[in-house]
Each structure stands twice: as structure tokens, then as C-alpha cells.
Amino acid sequence: MKTIKTLGETFGLAALLSVTAFASAEAHVTFLDREAKQESTILATLQVPHGCDSKATTEVRVKLPEGFVFAKPQPKAGWELEVIKGDYQKTYDNHGDKVKTGAIEVRWKNGNLSDDFYDTFVIQGKVSGVEAGSSLAFPVTQMCGDMVEAWDQVAKEGGDAHGMKSPAPLLKVVAGEDHGHDHDDMAGMDMSAMSGAAAPAGETVKAGDLEISGGFAKAMLPGQPVGGGFFTVKNNSQADDRLVSVSSPAAGEVQIHEMVTKDNVMRMRQLKDGIAIAAGETVKLEPGNLHLMFQKVKTPFKQGDTVPVTLTFEKAGKVDLVLQVLSAQGK
């Protein structure tokens, strides 16, 4: 039975039927593309068509099923992002590395999606070790302030999900080509804290006593509006400095972000005050840590391209830097 929960109170389906404004709830949370090939990396795009009883959506939580691995959510402007990590039931191969843990839940928090509008929430991941013809269920919790909708009903094997009031979004797994290298893995922005994710790319430039080197960006999928950028800053001065802003003609906006993992929960936040560059210190912007977030990208970054950026420092002033676009794995 579909339920809506408020603070300390739960209403059954019978109560819902008396709320005429809730007729739009028949439009379920679903995937834009409902099929995925075996052993392929995809953008799982969830569609959220309405709020809760006309209230704005403020949080979306997605539980990731076994078989959808190496997940990397797409950040959304105006929303905080949390990634809950845990153990997989099986061990998966990631380009020769045996991986036993990863993202098991994604949460977009503290947003404001009006009931009058529709939006999508995207997670890049790989469908691995799943038989063709089976389906992967992604239970979703949609929160609207103190009101909650749970899209989490899953039909038993062989059952029909069409009659359910609050079905979990499903991805049907279909047969895929058997090849040794998954080219789709080259797509999307890497949100994981991978060690040695990229060799230094691009020339070293100077701004006063600052040296900026190793600039690179990550390849993106066509239509993906968000990209990531990285570089290293060395402060040879005896005075502190601060990176206060970044701009690029390749994006509508460039934000400075930080990712922090604590108790297996990864949180990303915008650093509106920039990044401090202490005297004599070196600061690295790298995957899974400090990074640039390119918003409203005009043309998706492709491997081999370059992305021009202008860095503005509090004391050293402005400096132009060119980021080389590498693969999604930074190789």
C-alpha cells in the first residue's frame, strides 16, 4: 500500500483518495531510459514529475541495487549531495582492480523543486553481473519538507508491477555485446577518490609567486551539463593567498567544491569563500577532494579537447590556465 508520512503520522491509501489534489501521484518516479545493456556504463536518469500533495520536493534519496556498481551521482546546482558507501555482496572488476565496496545510496538534499515543475536526477554507474531479462529496482524516497513519499514497492519474481501504487523505478537488463573494454566507462565525471587518477597535464603557469600546474578536466557524456576540473597550486611566497573565483567561456558558471568522506558518507559542498593557499604550501585539486565544478556546460568536454579557465587569486590576481580533457578515469 502506498503511504505518505508526516511528522509522527501515517495516512493509508483510503485517506489519500479523499485528497483530490493528489490525483497527480499516478505519475510515478521512473527512469528516462528503462533498459540497460549488460556490462555497460550508463546514466541512470530518474524523472521526478511532481511534489508531495502539491508541496515542493526538498530531498531525493535513491538506494542502489546490487549489480549497479561504481556509481557516481551528478551534482545539481542548489542541492547538497551525499553518497552513502558500503559493502557489495559480490566482488566486481574495475579495469583490473577488485572492488568490494562502493556507493549504495545517493541523496540530493536541501533543494527546492516546486510541484509545478519536473526535474531529473542522474547517477552514472555500471550494470555488472546481472542476467539479461532481469530487472534492477532502485527504491526512491521523495521528501517534501515534513512529508514523505516512498517509491519502493517491488513485485515478486514473475509478478506484475503495473498494479502497484508506489512502484520502485526499474531498469530492465538486456543482452549486451561481450567485449574486453567498456568504452562507456570513458564517460561522465569521476566522483570517486581514486588514487593516481591522472598524470600532470598542461603547462605550468605563474601568477606572482604562485605556480599552477597539472591542469586537466574529465570527459563528459553528450548532454551532461556538469563537468569537473583539477590542478595543483604551489605558493612560493611567504604570504598566504586565496583562490577566490574561477570562470570559463566553456561554462555558464564555475564553482569551487570540496568532497569530504566521514563514516562512509561522502558529502560535497560549494566553497563560496574559495580555497586558502598558505605560504610555502601546495594545494591539489583532485578527484574525490577539492575540485572545480563546471555548471551549464555549453559543449560536453571530449577527450583530447582543452578547456580555458581564468583563476582569480586574492593577492596574485588573475591568471589564465588551459585544462586538457582526459578520459573519465583520468588516464
C-alpha positions as CSV (number, residue, x, y, z in Angstrom):
1,M,0.0,0.0,0.0
2,K,1.3,3.5,-0.9
3,T,1.8,5.6,2.2
4,I,2.6,9.3,2.8
5,K,4.2,10.0,6.1
6,T,4.1,13.3,8.1
7,L,5.7,14.0,11.4
8,G,4.5,11.2,13.7
9,E,1.6,10.4,11.4
10,T,0.9,7.9,8.6
11,F,-2.1,8.0,6.2
12,G,-3.2,4.9,4.3
13,L,-4.5,4.8,0.7
14,A,-8.1,5.3,1.8
15,A,-7.2,8.7,3.3
16,L,-5.3,9.6,0.1
17,L,-8.3,9.1,-2.0
18,S,-10.0,11.9,-0.3
19,V,-7.3,14.3,-1.2
20,T,-8.2,15.4,-4.8
21,A,-5.0,17.3,-5.2
22,F,-3.1,14.1,-5.0
23,A,-4.5,12.7,-8.3
24,S,-1.2,13.6,-10.0
25,A,0.5,10.9,-7.9
26,E,-0.3,8.4,-10.6
27,A,2.7,9.8,-12.4
28,H,5.4,7.7,-10.7
29,V,9.1,8.4,-10.3
30,T,10.6,6.4,-13.3
31,F,13.7,6.2,-15.4
32,L,14.0,8.2,-18.6
33,D,15.6,5.1,-20.3
34,R,14.2,1.9,-18.8
35,E,16.6,-0.6,-20.4
36,A,20.4,-1.1,-19.8
37,K,22.8,-3.5,-21.5
38,Q,24.8,-6.0,-19.5
39,E,28.3,-4.8,-18.5
40,S,27.7,-1.3,-19.7
41,T,28.2,2.1,-18.0
42,I,25.1,4.2,-18.2
43,L,23.5,7.4,-17.0
44,A,20.6,6.2,-14.9
45,T,18.3,9.3,-15.2
46,L,15.4,9.4,-12.7
47,Q,12.4,11.6,-13.5
48,V,10.6,13.3,-10.6
49,P,7.3,14.6,-12.1
50,H,5.6,16.2,-9.1
51,G,5.9,17.0,-5.4
52,C,4.1,15.6,-2.4
53,D,0.4,16.7,-2.2
54,S,1.4,19.9,-4.0
55,K,4.4,20.5,-1.7
56,A,7.8,21.2,-3.2
57,T,10.4,18.4,-3.2
58,T,13.3,19.1,-0.9
59,E,15.2,15.8,-0.9
60,V,15.5,12.7,-3.1
61,R,17.1,9.5,-1.8
62,V,17.9,6.6,-4.1
63,K,19.0,3.1,-2.9
64,L,21.3,1.4,-5.4
65,P,20.8,-2.3,-6.1
66,E,23.4,-5.0,-6.2
67,G,24.7,-5.1,-9.8
68,F,24.7,-1.4,-10.2
69,V,28.3,-0.5,-9.2
70,F,30.9,2.2,-9.3
71,A,28.1,4.7,-9.0
72,K,28.9,8.5,-9.4
73,P,25.9,10.9,-9.0
74,Q,25.7,14.1,-11.0
75,P,25.6,17.2,-8.7
76,K,22.7,19.6,-9.0
77,A,23.0,23.4,-8.6
78,G,21.2,24.4,-5.4
79,W,21.2,20.9,-3.9
80,E,23.6,19.3,-1.4
81,L,24.9,15.9,-2.3
82,E,25.6,12.9,-0.1
83,V,26.8,9.4,-1.1
84,I,26.5,6.6,1.3
85,K,29.1,3.9,0.9
86,G,29.0,0.3,1.9
87,D,30.0,-3.3,1.0
88,Y,28.8,-5.0,-2.2
89,Q,27.5,-8.6,-1.9
90,K,30.0,-9.6,-4.6
91,T,33.4,-8.5,-5.8
92,Y,33.5,-6.6,-9.1
93,D,36.3,-5.9,-11.6
94,N,37.1,-2.3,-12.3
95,H,39.8,-2.3,-15.0
96,G,41.8,-5.0,-13.2
97,D,41.1,-3.8,-9.7
98,K,38.9,-6.0,-7.5
99,V,36.3,-3.8,-5.8
100,K,34.2,-4.9,-2.9
101,T,32.8,-1.5,-1.7
102,G,31.1,1.5,-3.2
103,A,28.1,3.8,-3.3
104,I,24.9,2.1,-2.0
105,E,22.7,5.1,-1.6
106,V,22.6,8.7,-3.1
107,R,20.9,11.7,-1.5
108,W,20.2,15.1,-3.1
109,K,19.3,17.3,-0.1
110,N,18.1,20.8,0.8
111,G,16.8,21.6,-2.7
112,N,13.5,23.2,-3.7
113,L,11.7,21.6,-6.7
114,S,8.2,23.2,-7.0
115,D,5.3,20.9,-7.6
116,D,4.7,23.0,-10.7
117,F,7.9,21.7,-12.3
118,Y,9.6,18.5,-13.4
119,D,13.3,17.6,-13.0
120,T,15.8,14.7,-13.4
121,F,18.4,13.2,-11.0
122,V,21.3,11.4,-12.7
123,I,23.6,8.6,-11.5
124,Q,26.4,7.2,-13.6
125,G,27.1,3.5,-12.9
126,K,27.9,0.2,-14.4
127,V,25.5,-2.7,-14.8
128,S,27.6,-5.7,-13.9
129,G,27.0,-9.4,-13.1
130,V,23.3,-9.2,-13.9
131,E,21.4,-11.7,-16.1
132,A,19.7,-10.5,-19.2
133,G,15.9,-10.3,-18.8
134,S,16.1,-9.5,-15.1
135,S,15.4,-6.0,-13.6
136,L,17.2,-3.8,-11.1
137,A,15.0,-1.9,-8.6
138,F,16.0,1.5,-7.3
139,P,13.8,2.3,-4.3
140,V,13.3,6.1,-4.1
141,T,12.3,8.3,-1.1
142,Q,10.9,11.7,-2.1
143,M,10.8,14.2,0.7
144,C,8.8,17.4,0.7
145,G,9.6,19.1,4.0
146,D,7.9,17.1,6.7
147,M,6.1,14.9,4.1
148,V,7.5,11.8,2.5
149,E,6.6,9.6,-0.5
150,A,8.2,6.2,-0.8
151,W,8.5,4.7,-4.3
152,D,9.7,1.4,-3.1
153,Q,7.3,-1.4,-4.0
154,V,8.9,-4.3,-5.9
155,A,7.0,-7.1,-7.5
156,K,7.9,-10.6,-6.6
157,E,9.7,-12.6,-9.2
158,G,7.3,-13.1,-12.1
159,G,4.8,-10.7,-10.6
160,D,3.2,-7.7,-12.3
161,A,4.3,-4.2,-11.1
162,H,1.7,-2.3,-13.1
163,G,-0.9,-2.6,-10.4
164,M,1.3,-1.2,-7.6
165,K,0.6,2.3,-6.2
166,S,4.2,3.2,-5.5
167,P,6.5,1.0,-7.6
168,A,10.2,1.4,-7.3
169,P,11.8,2.6,-10.6
170,L,13.1,-0.3,-12.6
171,L,15.9,-0.9,-15.1
172,K,15.4,-3.9,-17.3
173,V,18.7,-5.5,-18.2
174,V,19.1,-6.7,-21.8
175,A,21.9,-8.6,-23.5
176,G,24.9,-6.6,-24.4
177,E,28.0,-7.1,-26.5
178,D,30.8,-9.1,-25.0
179,H,33.9,-7.0,-25.2
180,G,37.0,-6.7,-23.1
181,H,36.9,-2.9,-22.6
182,D,33.9,-0.9,-21.7
183,H,34.2,2.3,-23.7
184,D,31.2,3.7,-21.9
185,D,33.5,3.9,-18.8
186,M,35.1,6.9,-20.5
187,A,32.1,9.0,-19.9
188,G,31.0,11.2,-17.1
189,M,32.7,12.9,-14.2
190,D,34.7,10.8,-11.7
191,M,33.4,11.5,-8.2
192,S,35.5,8.8,-6.5
193,A,38.6,9.3,-4.5
194,M,40.8,7.4,-6.9
195,S,44.5,7.4,-6.1
196,G,46.7,8.3,-9.0
197,A,43.7,9.3,-11.1
198,A,45.7,11.4,-13.5
199,A,49.2,12.3,-14.6
200,P,50.0,16.0,-14.7
201,A,48.7,17.6,-17.9
202,G,49.1,21.1,-19.3
203,E,51.9,23.6,-18.9
204,T,52.9,25.3,-15.7
205,V,51.8,28.9,-15.4
206,K,52.8,31.5,-12.8
207,A,50.9,34.3,-11.1
208,G,53.3,36.2,-8.9
209,D,54.8,33.7,-6.5
210,L,52.2,31.1,-7.3
211,E,52.8,28.1,-9.7
212,I,49.8,26.4,-11.2
213,S,50.4,23.0,-12.9
214,G,48.9,19.7,-13.8
215,G,45.6,21.2,-15.1
216,F,43.1,18.7,-16.5
217,A,39.3,18.1,-16.9
218,K,37.2,15.0,-17.2
219,A,35.4,13.8,-20.4
220,M,31.6,14.0,-20.3
221,L,28.7,12.4,-22.0
222,P,26.7,14.4,-24.6
223,G,24.0,16.4,-22.9
224,Q,25.6,16.1,-19.4
225,P,25.6,19.7,-18.1
226,V,28.2,19.3,-15.3
227,G,32.0,18.7,-15.6
228,G,35.0,18.6,-13.3
229,G,38.3,20.3,-13.4
230,F,41.6,19.9,-11.4
231,F,45.0,21.4,-11.0
232,T,47.8,22.0,-8.4
233,V,48.8,25.3,-6.9
234,K,52.2,25.9,-5.2
235,N,52.7,29.0,-3.1
236,N,56.4,30.0,-3.1
237,S,55.7,33.3,-1.3
238,Q,56.0,34.0,2.5
239,A,52.4,35.3,2.4
240,D,49.1,33.4,2.3
241,D,46.9,33.8,-0.7
242,R,43.4,32.5,-1.7
243,L,41.7,31.3,-4.8
244,V,38.5,33.3,-4.7
245,S,36.8,32.6,-8.1
246,V,37.0,30.8,-11.4
247,S,35.4,31.5,-14.7
248,S,35.4,29.8,-18.2
249,P,33.8,30.6,-21.5
250,A,33.1,26.9,-21.7
251,A,30.5,27.0,-18.9
252,G,27.8,29.3,-17.6
253,E,29.3,29.1,-14.1
254,V,32.3,27.6,-12.4
255,Q,32.1,26.7,-8.7
256,I,34.8,25.6,-6.3
257,H,33.7,22.5,-4.4
258,E,35.0,20.1,-1.8
259,M,34.2,16.5,-1.2
260,V,34.6,15.0,2.3
261,T,34.0,11.4,3.4
262,K,33.2,10.7,7.0
263,D,31.7,7.4,8.4
264,N,31.3,6.1,4.8
265,V,29.2,9.2,3.9
266,M,30.6,11.4,1.1
267,R,29.4,15.0,1.2
268,M,30.0,17.7,-1.4
269,R,29.7,21.4,-0.7
270,Q,30.5,24.6,-2.5
271,L,33.3,26.7,-1.1
272,K,31.9,30.1,-1.6
273,D,34.9,31.7,0.2
274,G,37.3,29.9,-2.1
275,I,40.4,27.9,-1.2
276,A,43.2,29.2,1.1
277,I,46.7,28.8,-0.3
278,A,49.0,29.0,2.7
279,A,52.6,30.4,2.4
280,G,55.0,27.7,1.3
281,E,52.3,25.2,0.8
282,T,51.0,23.2,-2.1
283,V,47.2,22.6,-2.7
284,K,45.9,19.9,-5.0
285,L,42.5,20.0,-6.7
286,E,41.9,16.3,-7.4
287,P,39.0,13.8,-7.8
288,G,37.3,13.0,-4.5
289,N,38.6,16.1,-2.9
290,L,38.8,19.8,-3.9
291,H,37.7,20.4,-7.5
292,L,36.2,22.8,-9.9
293,M,32.5,22.2,-10.9
294,F,31.6,23.4,-14.4
295,Q,27.9,24.2,-14.4
296,K,25.7,24.7,-17.6
297,V,28.5,23.4,-19.9
298,K,27.8,24.6,-23.4
299,T,29.6,21.7,-25.2
300,P,30.4,18.4,-23.4
301,F,34.1,18.0,-22.7
302,K,35.6,15.4,-25.0
303,Q,38.9,13.6,-24.5
304,G,41.7,15.5,-26.4
305,D,39.9,18.9,-26.1
306,T,41.1,21.8,-24.0
307,V,39.1,23.9,-21.5
308,P,40.3,27.5,-20.9
309,V,39.7,28.9,-17.4
310,T,40.6,32.1,-15.6
311,L,41.6,31.8,-11.9
312,T,41.3,34.8,-9.7
313,F,43.5,34.9,-6.6
314,E,43.1,37.4,-3.7
315,K,46.7,38.7,-4.0
316,A,48.2,37.3,-7.1
317,G,45.3,38.4,-9.3
318,K,44.1,36.8,-12.4
319,V,45.8,34.0,-14.4
320,D,44.7,32.1,-17.4
321,L,45.0,28.3,-17.4
322,V,44.2,25.7,-20.1
323,L,42.9,22.3,-18.9
324,Q,43.5,19.2,-21.0
325,V,40.5,17.0,-21.2
326,L,41.4,13.4,-20.2
327,S,39.2,10.3,-20.1
328,A,36.7,9.8,-17.3
329,Q,39.3,7.7,-15.4
330,G,41.9,10.4,-15.9
331,K,44.2,8.0,-17.9
